[in-house]
Amino acid sequence: MLQTDLLPVQIHYLSNPKKLKVYDVIGILLKDLTLRQIIYYHNVSSFPNQLSRKRQKYGMIMQGSKFHEYYNDNPPLFEKLFLSPLEEIPRIQLRILSDYVIKRYNMPSQFIQVEIQAPLMNDGLMSGPPVLKSFGMFSATTKGKEEAEKFNQHMSSVHEKISSTIKADDNKFIATIEECGIYALILKHTDHELYEEMYERTDELVKKLQPTITNYLNIFHAAMIIEVGAHAEDH
């Protein structure tokens, strides 16, 4: 287990501030909330609005079984921005929810600067030359690099565990993805080929075992198919 006080999206960003874009960050954030059963995600094939003439496939987000407990416990603002609308509306299209949050800022990148970078700076984990701060150009401090190194070591362990069980028996593979959790899904950004193998195996098992919506395999699969904004794909 990774020993850190940071949430997965924070420590992953701290380790890759120049690589991760806003839709990557939002995707990781929503996948993590899904795995923790704070939200529930599923794809729908229907008419998205009254003006639509043909069915479309789109993602829907709803409250998860642990939504109220977590929401009432004062979550970080970058999560609460996505959770607050669910207090008022029981089901929200993923695209509408992500657009709603992003449009609060002058530019999409400001979501990262304000909600991810600023708290990390306040905690002494990131810094940058004053002249470049207005451009959102920051890097990890010595303290931040220590956190990033813990993350990188943990991801190496996750890579090894997934690689060694990708073709193992069903129960062993399922136990491994449950142990690795959100960090298995972060493989999409660190080893896309292995991630695709994991996706295919997970998809195959969901079709084979047909788990209930509360079963971890189904929850993990739901998190895998979340695609946000410019990075949306047809998984």
N, C-alpha and C positions, 0 to 999 in steps of 0.2 A: 504494500500500500504506500502511496506517495504521501509523505509527511509534510504537509503545507497548510497554511491557513487560507491560501488563495483558492478561489474557485477555478475549475478547469479552464474556462475561457480566459481568465486572467493570466494564469501561469503559462498557457500556450501562447498568448499574445506577447507576454514578457520575453519569451524565448524566440519569438519570430516577429518582431514589430514591423519589419520592412516587408515581410512576405504576406502576412494576413491582411485581407481587405475587409471592408465593412460587412459584406454578405457572408464571408467566411466566419467572422466573429458572431454574427447573428445566428448562423446555422449551428455553430457549436453550442451557443447559449440555449437555443431551443431544443436541441438534441439532449442536452444535459437535463433540462427541465422535464423532458419526456421520460428519460430513464429513471428519474427520481419520482415519477408519477405525480408531478405537480401539474402538468398539463397532459392531455391525451391528444394524439395526432392520428389522423387517418385520411386517406385519399377518397374522394367522392367523384363519381361520374354522373353528372346531372346538368340541368340548365342553371348556370350560376346566377342569372337574374331574369327578370320578366321579359327583357328585350332579346334574350338569346334565342337563336333559331336552331341551334344544334347542341347536343350534349358536349360538355367539356370535362376534362379531368383536372381537379384542383384539390389542394390540401385544406383540411379543416382542423381547427384547434379548439379544444374544449377544456373545461376544468378537469384535472385529474383527481384521483382519490385523496391525495394529500394537499390539494390546492389551498383550502381554507386554513389548515394548520400552518402551512408555510407562509401564506400571504399575511396572516395576522402576526407573524413573528418578525415583521420588518425586514424583508429581503433587501439586498442591494438595489439601488435605484435602477441600474441597467437591466435587472430582471423585472422589477416592479413595473417598468414602462410597458412591458409585454403582458404582464399579468393583470394590471388594473382594468383594461377593457373587458376582461372576462368576468369581472364583478358585475358588470351591467348587461353583457350580451353572452348568452350561453354557448353560442357557436360562432366562430369568426374565421373567415377565409385567411389562410396564411399570408397571401399577397396583400390583402387589405390591412392586416395587423402590422406587417413589416413596413408597409408604406406609411401607415399612421405614425409609427415611431420615428422613422427616418425624416419625415416632413416636419418634425419639430425643430430640425436644425437647418442652417443655411445651406450646408452641403452634407451629403451622406457621411463623408469622412469625419465630420465633427462629432458624430455619435461616438466614434472611437476616441477622439481627443478628449471629449468632455466626460464620458461615462467609463472609459477603460484606462486611458493614459493618466488622467488627472488623479484618480484615487491611487494609482500605482506611484505617482510622483509624491503624493502626500505621505505615503508609507515609506518613502525613501528608496523605492525599488527602481525608479526611472528618473533620468534627468536629461538636460540638454542645454546647449548654449543659449542664452537669452535671445540672441538675434534670430535663432532658428525656431524658437518655441511657437511663434505665430504660424509656422508652417507644419506644426505637429511632428517635428523631427526630434525624437528622443531615443535614448538607448538605455540599457540596463546599467544600474550602478553596481558597485562591488557586491552589495547586499542582494541586488536583483540578479546578478550573475550566479550567485550561489543557489538561488531558487531555480533559475533556468537550468543549471547543471543537474539539480535533483530531478527536474522534469525530463531532461534528455536521458538520464540514466533509467528513469522509470519507463520511458517509451522504448528503450532498448529491450527491457524486460518484457514489456507488452508484445513487442515484435516477436521475440523468441517464443513466447507462450502461444501466440496465435499461429505462428508458422508451424510449430510442432504439433498442433492439434487440428489444423485445418482439414486434415483427412482422417482424423481419429473417429472413434465411434460417436454416435449422436450425443450421448450424455456427457462425455468428456469435453466435447466441443462447446456444448451449451454451458457447462460449468465454467469453462475458460472465459467465454465472452461475458458471463455474469461477474466473474472475478475482476476482469479488466475494465468493465463498464464503459464510461465515456471515453476513456483513453484508447480503447479499441477503435472507436469511431474517429478519433483524431488521426488514426493511421491514414485516413484519406489525404491528409496534408503532409504526411511524412513518408509513406510508402503506398502509393496509389494502386500499384499492382496487387499487393497483398490485400489491400482493402477490397478490391474488386473480387478477389477469390473468397474473402470472408462474406461479402454480400451475396455471392452466388450460393455459397453453402447455407447461409441463413435463409435465403429465399426458398431454397430447396426444402429445408427442414420445416418451414412454415407451411408449405403446401403439403408436405408429407404428414406432419403431426397435427395440423390444424388446431393450434393451441387457443385457449380462451384469451379474451382481450386483457385479462389480468395476469396471464402467464408471462414470465420474463422474456422468453423467446419472442413472443409477439410484440412486447413493448420495445425490445431491442430492434426488431425489424421495422417497427413504426418510426423509431428514431433514425434509422438508416435512410429511410426514403424522404426525409425532410430535405428539401432543396429550396434555397431562398434566392430571390432576385436574379441577378445576372448569371448565377451559377446553377440555376434550375436545370435539371436533366430529366429524362424519362424513365427513371427507376421505378 
